[in-house]
Amino acid sequence: MITKSIPNLFTLGNLSLGMIAILLASEGRYSLAAIMVVVAMLMDGLDGRIARALNAQSDFGKELDSLSDMISFGAAPAYIMYSVSFQEAPIALAWIVTCLFPICGALRLARFNVRPGIPGYFTGLPIPAAGGVLATLSLFSKDISAPFMMIATLLLAYLMISSLKYPNLKKVGLPKKAVWIAPLVVLFSIALAVLFSEQLSMFVFIPLVLYAIYGMTHNIDLILARSRKKKKKRERDETSL
């Protein structure tokens, strides 16, 4: 029974870090708030792997994971971005953009839970990646204007509900013996986060953005390849006639 509950403890840790991120942002500690979202991503990545390693997967755990993701990667990053960058924008516009991000995140999670996906791929940008990009992007608010931040927020929201394909990195397994090391990894990550919050957040920002961009460029390549294939087919048909 205890073994079956271990993955859920990591999921609840993910949820707790999301709430802590919101509380930190409300106190103006934005760098630390952003890194809490990043550490929550680590927890989110571990809970599924631990569940598979312990053969403790369940519908309850799946639903709990989605609810936790809504807080940690939907509400928390949106609130951080709103607090740090949207304050000088028209309030109605700021509220709409801020709300659209978790709304699209909820739609993304609901679709993931009810529709079978393509093996090895996610349909739409996963909400942890979108939330991680938004939270770490907020750290550049001094150098990037609010209108650009709003456009970036809307783009990330769209990518979550889009039909673009993203590689499923969660399928990478975790050996059963490594399960008991996972809490130490999390504690070490939190210690690094507290000591080097701003530097670590900006460092994590780069691979997250590259992952988000990958889906767009990969799908553009597929569309161009299909277009070229159709063109060649038309040319063959015209030649045969």
N, C-alpha and C positions, 0 to 999 in steps of 0.2 A: 504494500500500500504506500509506504514512504517513497519507494523507488518510483512509483507511478506519479507521485506528486512533484518530483524534482524538476521536470520541465516547466510545470506551472509556476514554480517559485522563480525561475528565470523570467518567465513572462510577466509576473507581478513586479519583478525588479525593473523590467522595461517600463511598465506603467508608472512605477514610483519615480523613476528618473525623469519621465515626461512631466510629471507633476512638479518635481523639484526644479526642472527647467523653467516652468511657468512662474514659480515663486521667485526664482533668481532674477528672471527678467522683470518682474514687478518691482524688484529692488534695484534695478538698473545695472545688474551684474551680467551683462549680455554675453561676454566671452565665455564665462563659466556656464551660462545657460545653454549656449550653443554646443559646448563640448558634452553636456549632459545628454543632449539629443544624439550625439555621435556615440557615446558609450551605450545609450539605449539601443542603438543599431547593433552593437556587439552582442548585447543580451538577446535581441531579437534573432540574430543569426545563430546563437547557441541553443536556444530552446528547442527548435525543430530538430537540430542535429542530435541533441541529447535525447529527445523523445525517440528518435529512430534507433539510436545506439542502445537504449534501454528497452526498446520495444514497448514504449509507453505512449504511443500516439492515440489520440481520442478526439471525438467531435467536440467535447467540452474544451479541450486544449486549443483546438482550432478556432472556436468562437472567442475564447478568452484572448487569444493572440490578436485577433482582429480588433477587439474592443480596446486592447492596450495600444495597438498601433494607431488608432484614431486619436488617442491622447498624445502619445509621444511624437508622432510624425505628422499628425494633422493639426491639432489645436496648438501644441507647444511651438512649433516653428512659425506658424501663422501669427501667434501672439508676439513672439520675439521680433519678427519682421515689422509688425505693426508698431510695436513700442519703440523700435530703434530708427525706423525710417519713414513711417507714414504719418507722423504727428503733424507735419506742416501741410499735408495734402488736404483737400476738401473732405470733411468728415464722412459725408455719405459715400464718396468714392472709396475712401480708405476702408470703411466698414464692408462695402461690397466685395472689394478685392480680398480682404482678409477672410471673409466668410467663404468665398468661392473655393479657396484652397482646401480646407477640411471637407467641404461638400464634395468636391471631386475625389478627394481621398476616400470618403465613405462609399461613393459610387464604385470606385476602383476595388475596394475590399469586398463589397457585396458581389460584384461581378466575379471576382476571384473565387469566392466561396460557392457560387452556384453554377459556374460554367467550367467544363473541363478545358484545361489549357493545352497548348501544344507542348509535347514532351521536350524538355530542355530549355523552354522559353517562357517568359511572362508576356501576357498581352497588356501593353501599357506599362509606363514607368512604375515600378513598385513604390508604394508610399514611403517605405523607409529611406530609399534613395532620394526621392523628391523632398522629403522632410529634412534629410541631411544636407542637401544642397541649399535649401532655403535658409536653414539655421546658420550655416557657415557663411553663406552669402551676406547675411545681415552684418557680419563683422567688417564689411567693406563699405558701410553706409556713409562714412566720412568722405570717401572718394567717388561714390556713385550716387547720382541724384535719385530722388524719390520716384519720378516717372519711370526711370529705367527699372528700378526695383519692383514697381507694380507690374510692368510688362513681363519681367522675369518670373514673378509670382504667378501671373496668369498663364504663362507658357508652361511652367511646371505643372500647374493644375490641369491644363489641356493634355499634356503628355501622359498623365495618369489615366485619363479616360479614353485615350487614343487607342487605335488598334496596332500601334507600332510594337515590334517584337524586341524583347530584351533578354539576354542570356540569363538563365536561372542559376545563379551561383550558390543557391542554398542546397543544391543536390550533392555538393561535396561532403562526403561522409566524415564522421568523427568516431575514432576507435573507442570501444567501450572503456578501455583502461584510461583514456584521456578525459572521461567525464568528470572525474574527481579533481582534475587540475583546472577545470573551467572556472570555479569560484576564485582561484588564485589569479587567473588571467584577468577576471573582471576587477578584482581589488587593485591589481597592478595598474590597470587602465584608468581606474578612477583616481589613483594617486598621481599618475602622470597628468591627468586632466586638471587636477587642482593646482599642480605645480607649474604646468606649461599650457594653460587653457587657451590663450589666444594663438600661440604659435602652433599648437597641435590642431586646433580647429581649422586654421588656414591651410595647414599641410594636408588635412583630410579632404578639404574642399576640392582639390585638383582631381583626384581619382573619381570622386563622385560626379563632377561635371563631365569628365570624359565618358563615364558610363551613360549619363543622360544624353550626351551628344551622339554616342555610338548608335543608339537606337534610331536616331534621325538619319544619320549618314548611311547606316546599313540598309534601312528601308528605301532610301533614295536610290542606292545602288541597285536594289532589287527591282524597283520601278523602272529604272533606266534599262536594266537587262531585259525585262519583259517587253519594253517598248522596242528595243533593238530586235528582239526575237520576232515580234509581230511584223516589224518592218521587213525583215528578211523573208518572212513567210509570204507577205504581200508581193515582194519582188519575185519570189519563185513562182507564185501563182500567175503573175503577169507574164513572166517568161514562158511558162508552159502554154499560155493562151496564144 
